[in-house]
Amino acid sequence: MVLAAFLGGASPQALAQTPPQPIPAQPVVPDLTGASNALPMITVVAPQQLEAMPTDAASEQRISGETLNARPIARPSDLLEAVPGLIVSQHSGEGKANQYFLRGMNLDHGTDLALWLDGMPLNMRSHGHAQGYADINFLIPELVQSLTVKKGPYWAEEGDFSSAGTVRLAYADQLEKSVAVATGGMYGYWRALVAGSYGLGNGTLTAAGELVSYNGPWQVGDNTRKFNGFLRYSEGTPDNGIAVTALAYSNSWHSTDQIPARAVLDGTVDRFGAIDQTDGGDTQRYSLSARWSRSDEKTASKIESYFVYSTLNLYNNFTYFLNDPDNGDQFQQSDKRKLMGINASHLLRHDLAGFKSESTLGTQIRYDDISVGLFNTVQRVPTGTIRSDHISETSVGVYAKNMTVWNDWFRSTLGVRGDFYAISVDSNNSLNSGALTAVVASPKAGLVFGPFNKTEFYLNAGQGFHSNDARAATLTVNPLDPSQPQQSAPLLVRSTGGEIGFRSQTVKGLDSTFALFLLDFDSELLFVGDVGTTEPSRPSRRVGIEWTNQYRPTPWALLDLDVAYTVARFMDNDPAGPFIPGAPAAIASAGITLGAETGWFGALRWRFFGARPLVEDGSVYSSPTSLFNARIGYAFENGLKLQADVFNLLNAQANQIDYFYTSRLPGEPAGGIADRHFHPVEPQMVRFTLTKAF
């Protein structure tokens, strides 16, 4: 049961009666990373007002916490699928970071999708499992106040990992009422949450605690055991106040990883079985962050700081008995790090040659102290070290941008960003140790025309980048065989993108956007954490369209439809083929949400994940996945809510993820067999939730 109905100062029914606001002729540039445009407190902002705020690109969007929590979600990461065109999958237990797909990209665990929470970066550089690893399993959905998405490399305030898009999540500073939530469901799912806000001195103390356990339909249960804690002291508002936040999270789990299709076809394993039944992991995350902001009619400033300590131990076996026929191919990836940073920005409202203008200067400084290791294991017992490294990674980003309103139908945004990186790698093999620096400059531009009959037209372009794993940048020999030389990868890889589109609110109650985009990468170089080596890829291009719609025909009904289609290809003439493995072409979602402040409420959602090429010549494709989720419930006037969620409503036998590679089962040829490997979607599940607001 969601807390959204209890987090707003106005009732959902009253909020629903607030019509979408027309696009103003002279908007203030919305910017969650800048100082002046932090969203107001959830207790005074209607979802429709938030979501109808002006934007600077067709693909930019804001979604309120109330809208997010009205959707049935099976796990915290499902919240992100409110982002149009974004697919979030899970293929290895309930504690590993999710796999993301956006704009024709298999983003793995976050290579080009920047995720933030309250000014804290969630993507982990030079991570033990994957570059850009972004784990949001610690997210408490009910506390989310807002989600802002910016796609493409057009934003001066967005840096590393943001080429495909940036998603910024914000927790509420305070809750209107205290709540207790209890959920139980099939396959051993249990969840308890308590949350509330209390006056303390001149401010507010908000606290929440969550416990989750889950086994799943797997023959070897996930045995997920998760704890979450949240504590925040705040004064004032997000744009004129302070806040200090502490988070604590721990999780442990078993996992059923992807399995070979041939083993299911011949009956070796069940569809929900595992080849290696000891895979899994454990993780911890503790953070302390602070926010200070001041604003007036002419200026606005914001400073955010954070310290994060995190650990991960992950045990995987993807190839089974290919490399070690006797003991199997299980390996451990470990990551233990401390990261700290500061974000600061200052905005000045002024005249530019007689025109209204805003200029922003900002910086983002981050330091990671990382210990990573890759080890051979048998049933989680280490048997040998592949590589072990200590990494120091520092980045300093500075940016400047200017927005000027030239007349009542035209405004422009020009920006530039510069990023400096310094890394040091101390490896167990001194040949792979080293230190280096890199610099990249990224220009940005955006033009907005309108409104014309409540319709605006957008043109955006810019350059961005993503960082590669520091170990890849200093690599000289293969960690598995030091006699084999390896070519290092560049530390920073450039991207270039453009977008043209429009947003219209001409039809009463309808907010519709359309975008045509292009995104190029100089190279899709990746550090492959599974084997500790570099896998250089090729220059690529993606061209696609996105069509997004939200329609509220009545105060108690919301309909939405999102469609995205992308053509993704390598741009060289390699005989291997032009297809980018894992790149989805078609992604779509639709839903209807019904309900008022009290009485019956419900939702029905559809999510489509199109077929993807699994090899470069396009000879093997995954199957598409089509899923329905549903919710029904009743809200009483005394603050009590009863709710039932049904996931995979039609019990589709679909897959979360598909890969094509070589693996070996006992008795198979020594060279293994190339096959499709998949992780299935869970079967139909029902969960019941009881919520009480006090």
URZINOR-V81000 format. One record per pair of residues at least 4 apart in sequence whose C-alpha atoms are under 7 Angstrom apart, sorted by the first residue. I is the first residue (numbers start at 1). J is the second residue. D is the distance in whole Angstrom. If there is no record, write none. Layout:
i;j;d
I;J;D
I;J;D
//
This chain:
i;j;d
1;181;7
1;643;6
1;689;5
1;690;6
1;691;6
2;69;6
2;142;6
3;7;6
3;142;5
4;8;7
4;65;7
4;66;5
4;69;6
4;142;7
5;11;7
5;12;6
5;66;7
6;176;6
6;177;6
7;42;7
7;43;6
7;175;5
7;176;5
8;42;6
8;43;4
8;44;7
8;176;7
9;43;4
9;44;6
10;14;6
10;15;6
11;15;6
11;597;6
12;16;6
12;596;6
12;597;5
13;17;6
13;555;7
13;556;7
13;596;5
13;597;5
14;18;7
15;46;5
15;47;7
16;555;5
16;556;7
17;555;5
18;48;7
19;509;7
20;48;6
20;49;6
20;52;6
20;509;7
21;49;6
21;52;6
22;454;6
23;54;6
23;451;7
23;454;6
25;408;5
25;409;6
25;451;6
26;405;6
26;408;7
27;54;7
30;37;5
30;55;7
31;37;5
31;38;7
32;37;6
32;38;5
33;157;6
34;302;7
34;345;6
35;239;7
35;293;7
35;300;5
35;301;5
35;302;4
35;345;6
35;346;6
35;347;7
36;239;6
36;295;6
36;300;5
36;301;7
36;347;7
38;238;6
38;239;6
39;238;7
40;45;7
40;237;7
40;238;6
41;45;7
41;172;7
41;173;7
41;237;6
41;238;7
42;145;6
42;172;6
43;176;7
45;49;7
45;50;7
46;50;6
47;51;6
47;64;5
47;66;7
48;52;6
49;53;6
50;62;7
50;64;7
51;62;5
51;63;6
51;64;7
55;60;6
56;60;7
56;448;7
57;458;6
57;460;7
58;458;6
58;501;5
58;502;5
58;503;6
58;513;6
58;514;6
58;515;6
59;150;7
59;151;6
59;515;6
60;149;6
60;150;5
60;151;7
61;148;6
61;149;5
61;150;7
62;147;6
62;148;4
62;149;6
63;67;7
63;68;7
63;146;6
63;147;5
63;148;6
64;68;6
64;145;6
64;146;4
64;147;6
65;69;6
65;144;5
65;145;4
65;146;5
66;70;6
68;79;6
68;82;7
69;141;7
69;142;7
71;603;7
72;629;7
72;630;6
72;631;6
72;645;6
73;78;5
73;79;7
74;78;7
76;137;6
76;139;6
76;140;7
76;141;6
77;88;7
77;136;6
77;137;7
78;88;7
81;86;5
81;87;6
81;88;6
83;149;7
84;548;7
84;562;6
85;102;6
85;103;7
85;562;7
85;563;7
85;564;5
85;587;6
85;588;7
86;101;6
86;102;5
87;100;6
87;101;5
87;102;7
88;98;6
88;99;6
88;100;5
88;101;7
89;98;6
89;99;5
89;100;6
89;656;6
90;98;5
90;99;6
90;656;7
91;257;6
91;258;7
91;656;6
91;657;7
91;679;6
92;96;6
92;255;5
92;256;6
92;257;5
93;222;6
93;253;7
93;254;6
93;255;4
93;256;6
93;280;7
94;224;7
94;253;7
95;137;6
95;251;6
95;252;7
95;253;6
96;135;7
97;109;6
97;133;7
97;134;6
97;135;4
97;136;7
98;109;6
98;135;7
99;107;7
99;108;5
99;109;5
100;106;6
100;107;5
100;108;6
100;109;6
100;110;7
101;105;5
101;106;5
101;107;5
102;164;7
103;164;7
103;566;6
104;542;7
104;566;5
104;567;7
104;568;6
104;583;5
104;584;5
104;585;6
105;583;5
105;584;7
106;582;5
106;583;5
107;111;5
107;112;6
107;113;7
109;130;7
109;132;6
109;133;5
109;134;6
110;114;7
110;123;7
110;132;5
110;133;5
110;134;6
111;131;6
111;132;5
111;161;6
112;161;4
112;162;5
112;163;5
112;164;5
112;165;7
112;466;7
113;161;5
113;162;5
113;163;7
113;164;6
113;165;5
113;166;6
114;123;6
114;161;5
114;162;5
114;165;6
114;166;5
114;167;6
115;121;6
115;122;5
115;123;6
115;134;7
115;166;6
115;167;5
115;168;6
116;120;5
116;121;5
116;122;5
116;167;6
116;168;5
116;169;6
117;121;7
117;168;6
117;169;5
117;170;6
118;169;6
118;170;5
118;171;7
119;304;6
120;306;6
122;134;5
122;135;7
123;132;5
123;133;5
123;134;4
124;131;7
124;132;5
124;133;5
124;134;6
125;131;6
125;132;5
125;469;7
126;131;5
126;469;4
126;470;6
127;131;5
127;132;7
127;133;6
127;335;6
128;333;6
128;334;6
128;335;5
128;372;5
128;373;7
128;529;6
129;333;6
129;529;5
129;530;7
130;528;7
130;529;6
131;468;7
131;469;6
131;527;7
132;161;7
138;228;6
138;249;6
143;171;5
143;172;6
144;169;7
144;170;6
144;171;4
144;172;6
145;170;6
145;171;5
145;172;5
146;169;6
146;170;5
147;167;7
147;168;6
147;169;5
147;170;7
148;167;6
148;168;5
148;169;7
149;165;7
149;166;6
149;167;5
149;168;6
150;165;6
150;166;5
150;167;7
151;164;6
151;165;4
151;166;6
152;163;5
152;164;5
152;165;5
152;497;6
153;162;7
153;163;5
153;462;5
153;463;5
153;464;5
153;496;7
153;497;6
154;444;5
154;445;6
154;460;6
154;461;5
154;462;5
154;463;7
155;444;6
156;399;6
156;400;7
156;401;7
156;415;6
156;416;6
156;417;6
156;444;6
157;399;6
158;162;6
159;464;7
160;465;6
160;466;5
160;467;6
161;465;7
161;466;5
162;166;5
163;464;6
163;465;6
163;495;7
173;234;6
174;197;6
174;204;7
174;206;6
175;196;6
175;197;5
177;196;6
177;693;6
177;694;6
178;195;6
178;196;4
178;197;6
178;693;6
178;694;5
179;194;6
179;195;5
179;196;6
179;691;7
179;692;6
179;693;4
179;694;6
180;193;6
180;194;4
180;195;7
180;691;6
180;692;5
180;693;7
181;192;6
181;193;5
181;194;6
181;690;6
181;691;4
181;692;7
182;191;6
182;192;5
182;193;7
182;689;6
182;690;5
182;691;7
183;190;6
183;191;5
183;192;6
183;687;7
183;688;6
183;689;4
183;690;7
184;189;6
184;190;5
184;191;7
184;687;6
184;688;6
184;689;7
185;189;5
185;190;7
185;686;6
185;687;4
185;688;6
186;685;6
186;686;6
186;687;7
187;214;7
187;215;6
187;216;5
187;217;6
188;214;5
188;215;5
188;216;7
189;213;6
189;214;4
189;215;7
190;212;6
190;213;5
190;214;7
191;211;6
191;212;4
191;213;7
192;210;6
192;211;5
192;212;7
193;209;6
193;210;4
193;211;7
194;208;6
194;209;6
194;210;7
195;207;6
195;208;4
195;209;7
196;206;6
196;207;6
196;208;7
197;204;7
197;205;6
197;206;4
197;207;6
198;204;6
198;205;5
198;206;6
199;203;6
199;204;5
199;205;6
200;204;5
200;205;6
202;235;7
203;233;7
203;234;5
203;235;4
204;233;6
204;234;5
204;235;6
205;232;6
205;233;5
205;234;7
206;231;6
206;232;5
206;233;6
207;230;5
207;231;4
207;232;6
208;229;6
208;230;5
208;231;7
209;228;6
209;229;5
209;230;6
210;227;6
210;228;5
210;229;6
211;226;6
211;227;5
211;228;7
212;225;6
212;226;5
212;227;7
213;223;7
213;224;5
213;225;5
213;226;6
214;222;7
214;223;6
214;224;5
215;221;4
215;222;4
215;223;5
215;224;6
216;221;6
216;222;6
217;272;7
217;682;7
218;256;7
218;272;5
218;273;6
219;272;6
219;273;5
220;277;7
221;254;7
222;253;5
222;254;5
222;255;6
223;253;5
223;254;6
224;252;6
224;253;4
225;251;6
225;252;6
225;253;7
226;250;6
226;251;4
226;252;7
227;249;6
227;250;5
227;251;7
228;248;6
228;249;5
228;250;7
229;247;6
229;248;5
229;249;6
230;246;6
230;247;5
230;248;7
231;245;6
231;246;5
231;247;7
232;243;7
232;244;6
232;245;4
232;246;6
233;243;6
233;244;5
233;245;7
234;242;6
234;243;4
234;244;6
235;241;5
235;242;5
235;243;6
236;240;6
236;241;4
236;242;7
237;241;5
238;293;7
239;293;5
239;294;6
239;295;6
240;293;5
240;294;5
240;295;6
241;292;6
241;293;5
241;294;7
242;291;5
242;292;5
242;293;7
243;290;6
243;291;5
243;292;7
244;289;6
244;290;4
244;291;6
245;288;6
245;289;5
245;290;6
246;287;6
246;288;5
246;289;7
247;286;6
247;287;5
247;288;7
248;285;6
248;286;5
248;287;7
249;284;6
249;285;5
249;286;6
250;283;6
250;284;4
250;285;6
251;282;6
251;283;5
251;284;6
252;281;6
252;282;4
252;283;6
253;280;6
253;281;6
253;282;6
254;278;7
254;279;6
254;280;4
254;281;6
255;279;5
255;280;5
256;273;7
256;274;5
256;279;7
257;274;7
257;679;6
258;677;6
258;678;5
258;679;4
259;274;7
259;275;7
259;677;5
259;678;6
259;679;7
260;675;6
260;676;6
260;677;4
260;678;7
261;265;6
261;675;7
261;676;6
261;677;6
261;678;7
262;266;6
263;267;6
263;268;5
263;269;6
264;268;6
264;269;5
264;270;6
264;271;6
269;273;5
269;274;7
276;317;7
278;379;5
278;380;7
279;315;5
279;316;5
279;317;7
280;314;6
280;315;5
280;316;7
281;313;5
281;314;4
281;315;6
282;312;6
282;313;5
282;314;7
283;311;5
283;312;4
283;313;6
284;310;5
284;311;5
284;312;7
285;309;6
285;310;4
285;311;7
286;308;6
286;309;5
286;310;6
287;307;6
287;308;4
287;309;6
288;306;6
288;307;5
288;308;7
289;305;6
289;306;4
289;307;6
290;304;6
290;305;5
290;306;6
291;303;6
291;304;5
291;305;7
292;302;6
292;303;5
292;304;7
293;301;6
293;302;4
293;303;6
294;300;6
294;301;5
294;302;7
295;299;6
295;300;4
295;301;6
296;300;6
298;348;6
298;349;5
299;347;5
299;348;5
299;349;6
300;346;6
300;347;5
300;348;7
301;345;6
301;346;4
301;347;6
302;344;6
302;345;5
302;346;7
303;343;6
303;344;4
303;345;7
304;342;6
304;343;5
304;344;6
305;341;6
305;342;4
305;343;6
306;340;5
306;341;6
306;342;7
307;339;6
307;340;4
307;341;7
308;338;6
308;339;5
308;340;6
309;337;6
309;338;5
309;339;7
310;336;6
310;337;6
310;338;7
311;335;6
311;336;4
311;337;7
312;334;6
312;335;5
312;336;7
313;332;7
313;333;6
313;334;5
313;335;7
314;332;6
314;333;5
314;334;6
315;330;7
315;331;6
315;332;5
315;333;7
315;380;7
316;330;5
316;331;6
316;332;7
317;329;6
317;330;4
317;331;6
319;329;6
319;662;7
319;663;4
319;664;6
320;328;5
320;329;5
320;663;6
320;664;6
320;665;6
321;325;5
321;328;4
321;329;6
321;664;5
321;665;6
321;666;7
322;329;7
322;663;6
322;664;5
322;670;7
322;671;7
322;672;6
323;329;6
324;328;5
324;329;6
327;378;6
330;376;6
330;377;5
330;378;6
331;375;5
331;376;4
331;377;5
332;374;6
332;375;5
332;376;6
332;377;6
333;373;6
333;374;5
333;375;7
334;372;5
334;373;5
334;374;7
335;371;6
335;372;5
335;373;7
336;370;6
336;371;5
336;372;6
337;368;7
337;369;5
337;370;4
337;371;6
338;368;6
338;369;5
338;370;7
339;367;6
339;368;4
339;369;6
340;366;6
340;367;5
340;368;7
341;365;5
341;366;4
341;367;6
342;364;6
342;365;5
342;366;7
343;363;6
343;364;4
343;365;6
344;362;6
344;363;5
344;364;7
345;360;7
345;361;6
345;362;4
345;363;6
346;360;6
346;361;5
346;362;6
347;358;7
347;359;6
347;360;4
347;361;7
348;358;6
348;359;5
348;360;6
349;357;6
349;358;4
349;359;7
350;356;6
350;357;5
350;358;6
351;355;5
351;356;5
351;357;5
352;356;6
352;357;6
355;404;7
355;405;6
355;406;6
356;404;6
356;405;6
357;403;6
357;404;4
357;405;6
358;402;6
358;403;5
358;404;6
359;401;6
359;402;4
359;403;6
360;400;6
360;401;5
360;402;6
361;399;6
361;400;5
361;401;7
362;398;6
362;399;5
362;400;6
363;397;5
363;398;4
363;399;6
364;396;6
364;397;5
364;398;6
365;395;6
365;396;5
365;397;6
366;394;6
366;395;5
366;396;7
367;393;6
367;394;4
367;395;7
368;392;6
368;393;5
368;394;6
369;391;6
369;392;5
369;393;7
370;390;6
370;391;5
370;392;6
371;389;6
371;390;5
371;391;6
372;388;6
372;389;5
372;390;6
373;387;6
373;388;4
373;389;6
374;385;6
374;386;5
374;387;5
374;388;6
375;382;6
375;384;6
375;385;4
375;386;5
376;382;6
376;383;5
376;384;5
376;385;6
376;386;7
377;381;5
377;382;4
377;383;5
378;382;7
378;383;7
386;479;6
386;480;6
387;428;6
387;479;6
388;427;6
388;428;5
389;425;7
389;426;6
389;427;4
389;428;6
390;425;6
390;426;5
390;427;6
391;424;6
391;425;5
391;426;6
392;423;6
392;424;5
392;425;7
393;422;6
393;423;4
393;424;7
394;421;6
394;422;5
394;423;6
395;419;7
395;420;6
395;421;4
395;422;6
396;419;6
396;420;5
396;421;7
397;418;6
397;419;4
397;420;6
398;417;6
398;418;5
398;419;7
399;416;6
399;417;4
399;418;6
400;415;5
400;416;6
400;417;7
401;413;7
401;414;5
401;415;4
401;416;7
402;413;5
402;414;5
402;415;6
403;412;6
403;413;4
403;414;7
404;411;6
404;412;6
404;413;7
405;410;6
405;411;4
405;412;7
406;410;6
406;411;6
409;449;5
409;450;4
409;451;6
410;448;6
410;449;5
410;450;6
411;447;6
411;448;5
411;449;7
412;446;6
412;447;5
412;448;6
413;445;6
413;446;5
413;447;6
414;444;6
414;445;5
414;446;6
415;443;6
415;444;5
415;445;6
416;442;6
416;443;4
416;444;6
417;441;6
417;442;5
417;443;6
418;440;6
418;441;4
418;442;6
419;439;6
419;440;5
419;441;6
420;438;6
420;439;5
420;440;7
421;437;5
421;438;5
421;439;6
422;436;6
422;437;4
422;438;7
423;435;5
423;436;6
423;437;6
423;470;6
424;434;6
424;435;4
424;436;7
425;433;5
425;434;5
425;435;6
425;470;7
425;471;7
426;433;5
426;434;7
427;432;6
427;433;5
431;476;6
431;477;7
432;474;6
432;475;5
432;476;6
432;477;7
433;474;6
434;474;6
438;491;7
438;492;7
442;463;5
442;464;6
443;462;6
443;463;6
444;461;6
444;462;4
444;463;7
445;460;6
445;461;5
445;462;6
446;459;6
446;460;4
446;461;6
447;458;6
447;459;5
447;460;6
448;456;7
448;457;6
448;458;5
448;459;7
449;456;6
449;457;5
449;458;6
450;455;6
450;456;5
450;457;6
451;455;5
451;456;5
452;456;6
453;506;6
454;504;6
454;505;5
454;506;5
455;503;6
455;504;4
455;505;6
455;506;7
456;502;6
456;503;5
456;504;6
457;501;6
457;502;4
457;503;7
458;500;6
458;501;5
458;502;6
459;499;6
459;500;5
459;501;7
460;498;6
460;499;5
460;500;6
461;497;6
461;498;4
461;499;6
462;496;6
462;497;6
462;498;7
463;495;6
463;496;4
463;497;6
464;494;6
464;495;5
464;496;6
465;492;6
465;493;5
465;494;4
465;495;5
466;492;6
466;493;5
466;494;7
467;491;6
467;492;4
467;493;6
468;472;7
468;491;5
468;492;6
468;526;7
468;527;7
469;473;7
469;527;6
470;474;7
470;491;7
471;475;6
472;488;6
472;489;5
472;527;6
472;534;6
473;488;5
473;489;5
473;490;6
473;491;5
474;488;6
475;486;7
475;487;7
475;488;5
476;485;6
476;486;5
476;487;6
476;488;6
477;482;5
477;483;7
477;484;6
477;485;4
477;486;5
478;482;5
478;484;6
478;485;6
478;486;6
478;533;6
479;532;7
489;525;7
493;522;7
493;523;7
494;521;6
494;522;6
495;520;6
495;521;5
495;522;6
496;519;6
496;520;5
496;521;7
497;518;5
497;519;4
497;520;6
498;517;6
498;518;5
498;519;7
499;515;7
499;516;6
499;517;4
499;518;6
500;515;6
500;516;5
500;517;7
501;514;5
501;515;4
501;516;6
502;513;6
502;514;6
502;515;7
503;512;6
503;513;4
503;514;7
504;511;6
504;512;5
504;513;6
505;510;6
505;511;5
505;512;7
509;551;5
509;552;5
509;553;6
510;550;6
510;551;4
510;552;6
511;549;6
511;550;5
511;551;6
512;548;6
512;549;4
512;550;6
513;547;6
513;548;5
513;549;7
514;546;6
514;547;5
514;548;6
515;545;6
515;546;5
515;547;7
516;544;6
516;545;4
516;546;7
517;543;6
517;544;5
517;545;6
518;542;6
518;543;5
518;544;7
519;541;6
519;542;5
519;543;7
520;540;6
520;541;4
520;542;6
521;539;6
521;540;5
521;541;7
522;539;5
522;540;7
523;537;6
523;538;5
523;539;4
523;540;7
524;536;7
524;537;5
524;538;6
524;539;6
525;535;6
525;536;5
525;537;5
526;534;6
526;535;5
526;536;6
527;533;6
527;534;5
527;535;6
528;532;6
528;533;6
528;534;6
528;535;6
538;570;6
539;570;6
539;571;6
539;572;7
540;569;6
540;570;4
540;571;5
541;568;6
541;569;6
541;570;6
541;571;6
542;566;6
542;567;6
542;568;4
542;569;7
543;566;6
543;567;5
543;568;7
544;565;5
544;566;4
544;567;6
545;564;6
545;565;5
545;566;6
546;563;6
546;564;4
546;565;7
547;562;6
547;563;5
547;564;6
548;561;6
548;562;4
548;563;7
549;560;5
549;561;5
549;562;6
550;559;6
550;560;4
550;561;7
551;558;6
551;559;5
551;560;6
552;557;6
552;558;5
552;559;6
553;557;6
556;594;6
556;595;5
556;596;5
557;593;6
557;594;5
557;595;7
558;592;6
558;593;5
558;594;7
559;591;6
559;592;4
559;593;6
560;590;5
560;591;5
560;592;7
561;589;6
561;590;4
561;591;7
562;588;5
562;589;5
562;590;6
563;587;6
563;588;4
563;589;7
564;586;6
564;587;5
564;588;6
565;585;5
565;586;5
565;587;6
566;585;5
566;586;7
567;585;6
568;580;6
568;583;7
569;578;5
569;579;5
569;580;6
570;578;5
570;579;6
570;580;6
576;616;6
576;617;6
577;616;5
577;617;4
578;616;6
578;617;6
579;613;7
579;616;5
579;617;6
579;618;6
580;613;7
580;616;6
581;613;5
581;614;5
581;615;5
581;616;6
582;612;5
582;613;6
582;614;6
583;612;6
583;613;7
584;610;6
584;611;6
584;612;5
585;610;6
585;612;7
586;609;7
586;610;5
587;608;6
587;609;5
587;610;6
588;607;6
588;608;5
588;609;7
589;606;5
589;607;4
589;608;6
590;605;6
590;606;5
590;607;7
591;604;5
591;605;4
591;606;6
592;603;6
592;604;6
592;605;7
593;602;6
593;603;4
593;604;7
594;601;5
594;602;5
594;603;6
595;600;6
595;601;4
595;602;6
596;601;7
598;635;5
598;636;6
598;637;6
599;634;5
599;635;5
599;636;6
600;633;6
600;634;4
600;635;6
601;632;6
601;633;5
601;634;6
602;631;5
602;632;4
602;633;6
603;630;6
603;631;5
603;632;7
604;629;6
604;630;4
604;631;6
605;628;6
605;629;5
605;630;6
606;627;6
606;628;5
606;629;7
607;626;6
607;627;5
607;628;6
608;625;6
608;626;5
608;627;7
609;624;6
609;625;5
609;626;6
610;624;4
610;625;6
611;621;6
611;622;5
611;623;5
611;624;4
612;621;5
612;622;5
613;618;5
613;620;6
613;621;4
613;622;6
614;618;7
614;620;6
614;621;5
614;622;7
614;659;6
614;660;6
615;619;7
615;620;6
615;660;7
622;658;6
625;654;6
625;655;7
627;648;6
627;652;7
628;647;7
628;648;5
628;649;5
628;650;7
629;646;6
629;647;5
629;648;6
629;649;5
630;645;6
630;646;5
630;647;7
630;649;7
631;644;6
631;645;4
631;646;6
632;643;6
632;644;5
632;645;7
633;642;5
633;643;4
633;644;6
634;641;6
634;642;5
634;643;7
635;640;6
635;641;4
635;642;7
636;640;5
636;641;6
639;692;6
639;693;5
640;691;6
640;692;5
640;693;7
641;690;6
641;691;5
641;692;6
642;689;6
642;690;5
642;691;7
643;688;6
643;689;5
643;690;7
644;686;7
644;687;6
644;688;5
644;689;6
645;686;6
645;687;5
645;688;6
646;684;7
646;685;6
646;686;5
646;687;7
647;684;6
647;685;5
647;686;6
648;652;6
648;683;6
648;684;5
648;685;7
649;684;6
651;683;5
651;684;5
653;681;7
654;680;6
654;681;6
655;678;6
655;679;6
655;680;4
655;681;5
656;679;6
656;680;5
656;681;5
657;678;6
657;679;6
658;676;7
658;677;6
658;678;4
658;679;7
659;676;6
659;677;5
659;678;6
660;674;7
660;675;6
660;676;4
660;677;6
661;674;5
661;675;6
661;676;7
662;672;6
662;673;5
662;674;4
662;675;6
663;672;5
663;673;6
663;674;6
664;668;6
664;672;4
664;673;6
668;672;6
//
